[in-house]
Amino acid sequence: MLENLRNSPLKLYLTPNVVDMKKLFLSICLLISSFIASAQTTIYAKPVVDERMELMGIIARYVGLSYYTDDYLTTYCKEIDKHFAKYKNHPIIKMSERLVPFGVSFDAIADFAILLEIKNNKIVLNDQVNIQSLDDRWPRDSVSKYLVLLNDFYRKTKFRKFFEKTSIFRQAAEESFQKEIVNVIDFDWFGKFFRYQPQHKFRIIISLLTGNYGISMTYKDGSEEYYAIMECRQEDENNLPMFRANSFLGTETMLIHEICHSFCDEPIDTYLDQLMPQATVLYELNREELLKHYCGTPRSLLGELFVRAAVFQYEKDHNVFEVFNVRGNIREGYLGLYQLLDCFEKYVNDTGYKKLTDFMPQIISYLNSFDFKKIYREDIPEIKYANIENGSDNVDCNLDSIVLYFNTEMYKYDKTTLDIRSTPGLELVQAGVYTNKVTGKKQVIGKDKWSEDGKEWTFYFKKLQPDTQYEIRFGAWSFTDKKDKYILKDDYILKFKTKK
C-alpha cells in the first residue's frame, strides 16, 4: 500500500503552504479507504448459494454422480426429492448420463454452471464469456442441445419456485459461512504475502449438494473470474445448513487454498518455461498418485505445489502450522513442498522484492539445485521386503515375529505397532498401553525393536493360527525417515498363509 501511495496522485498535495490541511487529511483518508475497499473486492465477493449451481447439482444428483448424492444435508435433500423425483427420467438426465464417459462429472458440472445466465425464466450462455474457457471434458457439439433440454427441465420443474421456496436453507448457509468461515480468515494476509492484488475477481459459491472445487472463467475481453465452490456437510439443531470454524472438515483451509490459486497463477505463468523441466520430473515421479487427486499435468502440479506451500505459510504466520500435514501432502504426490517452504521463508524475510513474481528466479534456482529423482528413490521410505515372502502359502505358524526391511534409515518411533491392521487379528506381545487423549480409548503398544542402522524393524506377537490366510497392513503414517520429513510412499500390505 505504501508503494501505491508513493506513486499515486497524492504526491501532488504534499505542499502544506498551498493546500488546506483539512482537505489534505480528507484526501488521504478517502484514498486509503479506496485502496482497502479495492483489495477486499478483489479478494472475494459475498458468498452465496447460486441458483445455477443448485440446478446443475440436482441434475447431477439424479444422474447418480459421486459427490452429488452424499445427502449430508438430509432435510434439504428430502425437499429436493419431494419436488424433483418425478422428473428423474427427464431427457436432460439421460443426456447427462451419456456425457459422463467424456468426463462430465465432478468439477466439470460446476464449470458449466458458472457460464450460465438465468434471465426472465430462460437459461443462456453468458455472451460476455469466452466459450473456450469451458472445461474440455464438455463435447462442444453437445452444448446447444444441452441448453435446450436444460431450459425445458428448468421450466417444467418450476425450478425458480423451488429455489425461492427453499430460501431458508440458502440464507442459513450464507449467514453461517460468513460468520464461521469468512470472519475467521485473515484476508489482509494475501496482500501482505504476495505483495500485490490480482486483477481478476474472486467469487465464493456455497453448494448444498456437492464437494469443494476451484474453477475459473475467462471473458472475451481477457479478464478472468476465479470461483471457489464450497460444500456444506453439516446441519444445525433446526436441520438447516451450517458451518463451523476450526472443524475437522477444514472449510476455512479449503477456502484459503482456493484464494491462493488466484494469486499463484501470475508468478507461475510468468516463469512457466523455466519451471516446467523440474515440474515434469516431479509429475512423472508421482503421476499415478497425482491422477487420483485430479492433478493431470505438470502445470496443474505447479499450481498445487505453490498453493499448498502458500497455505502452509499462512498457517505458519498464524501459528497453526503442523508439519505432519506437509508429510501427508507429499504422500499424495506433492514432492517439492519442503523446498518451496524454504524459499517462502527467505522471501518473507526479504522485503526487497516488490512481489512474489519478482522472487521467482531465486525459487527456480533453488528448486533446480535438487535431484528429486534421488530424493524419491533414496530419502522417501519404503518397505523393500519382509522376512516372510509376500504371497507365501507355507509360513510356519510357530513364527513369533515379523521383520520389515527399509530402503533408508528410519526414525525410531516407539509406538509403530499402533497402526498395524491384521485380518485375522494378531495378539501382540504387550510393551505398554496407549490412551487416545481425544476418545479415551486404550490400545496395546506391541513389543518391537529397531536395528542399529534404523533399516530393520521387528515386532513380536503370539503364535499364529495354522492353515490361516493372513493380511497385515502397515500404515504409512507410522513410519518416517530419520529426519522425520517423509512418511512411507504407501501402506505396506503383507499377505501369507500358514501351514496346516
C-alpha positions, 0 to 999 in steps of 0.5 A: 500500500505504501508503494501505491501511495508513493506513486499515486496522485497524492504526491501532488498535495504534499505542499502544506503552504498551498493546500488546506490541511483539512482537505489534505487529511480528507484526501488521504483518508478517502484514498486509503479507504479506496485502496482497502475497499479495492483489495477486499473486492478483489479478494472475494465477493459475498458468498452465496448459494447460486441458483445455477449451481443448485440446478446443475447439482440436482441434475447431477444428483439424479444422474447418480454422480459421486459427490452429488448424492452424499445427502449430508444435508438430509432435510434439504435433500428430502425437499429436493426429492419431494419436488424433483423425483418425478422428473428423474427420467427427464431427457436432460438426465439421460443426456447427462448420463451419456456425457459422463464417459467424456468426463462430465462429472465432478468439477466439470458440472460446476464449470458449466454452471458458472457460464450460465445466465438465468434471465426472465425464466430462460437459461443462456450462455453468458455472451460476455464469456469466452466459450473456450474457457469451458472445461474440455471434458464438455463435447462442444457439439453437445452444448446447444442441445444441452441448453435446450433440454436444460431450459425445458427441465428448468421450466417444467420443474418450476425450478425458480419456485423451488429455489425461492421456496427453499430460501431458508436453507440458502440464507442459513448457509450464507449467514453461517459461512460468513460468520464461521468461515469468512470472519475467521480468515485473515484476508489482509494476509494475501496482500501482505504475502504476495505483495500485490492484488490480482486483477481478476475477481474472486467469487465464493459459491456455497453448494448444498449438494456437492464437494469443494472445487476451484474453477475459473472463467475467462471473458472475451475481453481477457479478464478472468473470474476465479470461483471457489465452490464450497460444500456444506456437510453439516446441519444445525439443531433446526436441520438447516445448513451450517458451518463451523470454524476450526472443524475437522472438515477444514472449510476455512483451509479449503477456502484459503487454498482456493484464494491462493490459486488466484494469486499463484497463477501470475508468478507461475505463468510468468516463469512457466518455461523455466519451471516446467523441466523440474515440474515434469520430473516431479509429475512423472515421479508421482503421476499415478498418485497425482491422477487420483487427486485430479492433478493431470499435468505438470502445470496443474502440479505447479499450481498445487505445489505453490498453493499448498506451500502458500497455505502452509505459510499462512498457517505458519504466520498464524501459528497453526502450522503442523508439519505432519500435514506437509508429510501427508501432502507429499504422500499424495504426490506433492514432492517439492513442498519442503523446498518451496517452504524454504524459499517462502521463508527467505522471501518473507524475510526479504522485503526487497522484492516488490512481489512474489513474481519478482522472487521467482528466479531465486525459487527456480534456482533453488528448486533446480539445485535438487535431484528429486529423482534421488530424493524419491528413490533414496530419502522417501521410505519404503518397505523393500521386503519382509522376512516372510515372502509376500504371497507365501502359502507355507509360513510356519505358524510357530513364527513369533515375529515379523521383520520389515526391511527399509530402503533408508534409515528410519526414525525410531518411533516407539509406538509403530505397532499402533497402526498395524491392521491384521485380518485375522487379528494378531495378539501382540506381545504387550510393551505398554498401553496407549490412551487416545487423549481425544476418545479415551480409548486404550490400545496395546503398544506391541513389543518391537525393536529397531536395528542399529542402522534404523533399516530393520524393524521387528515386532513380536506377537503370539503364535499364529493360527495354522492353515490361516490366510493372513493380511497385515497392513502397515500404515504409512503414517507410522513410519518416517525417515530419520529426519522425520520429513517423509512418511512411507510412499504407501501402506505396506500390505503383507499377505501369507498363509500358514501351514496346516 
